[in-house]
């Protein structure tokens, strides 16, 4: 009888430009670790990190609460070690939620299918985003590239090309409370048909690029005419960061999720260090320091 499980879940980037609330990509850059143990009564959250410890305000806690109610389980201790930077558009809340869902499934040997696990992991996003979203959670849980369809929920999972490389620039700026809600509040209520058509065509091209293992096609299709223009003012120096990265050889550049991290798409043949330096200079032009990291797509959450 298993009494404890430890799960590691990766960070992720959502949207990938035109795939708003639909696309997600797991990244081998940062990881959250969640340990679930049987013991006592109720659900207890433990962590040395600066995160909410109340069950209803913690992403992993919400997931465990919902699953415990559904499957009639009690007495669970949840220990969370944050490795994913919080509030920068890298799926920090989703990583903890994905790890919690997989951990609960393993701890009680439920053998749930991937769509059901994603459904529970997505519930955890309520704690940080104020509403349920599945893109980051699905990517963190399953790994690779995901396309999320809803009504009913269905996650299409694809393996990205091996030569795809991502350069992430994380600006060192204060993250406002309810950042995701703020970034969603600036989105337009109406969009032009022409912009919608171009976004759909680029989104379709990204999926084809994934299927054909064509990193150049993927990178060249990272173009968003709807969400990025509405959000870029929230990121100091974004226009310069993007321009610099493209001039340094990046194939495509966009906001990672709700930001403020910026992600550049490249291949193993690209000069990734040069792209990162260019992004750093872009933020510096706005008197903003940033941390850069080079990574590749990641596998999903795993029991370790």
Beta strands, then each sheet from edge to edge (+ up, - down):
strand 1: 4-14
strand 2: 23-38
strand 3: 43-46
strand 4: 76-81
strand 5: 145-149
strand 6: 154-158
strand 7: 164-171
strand 8: 252-255
strand 9: 262-267
strand 10: 290-295
strand 11: 302-303
sheet 1: 3+ 4+ 2- 1+ 11-
sheet 2: 3+ 4+ 2- 5+ 6-
sheet 3: 8+ 9- 7+ 10-
end
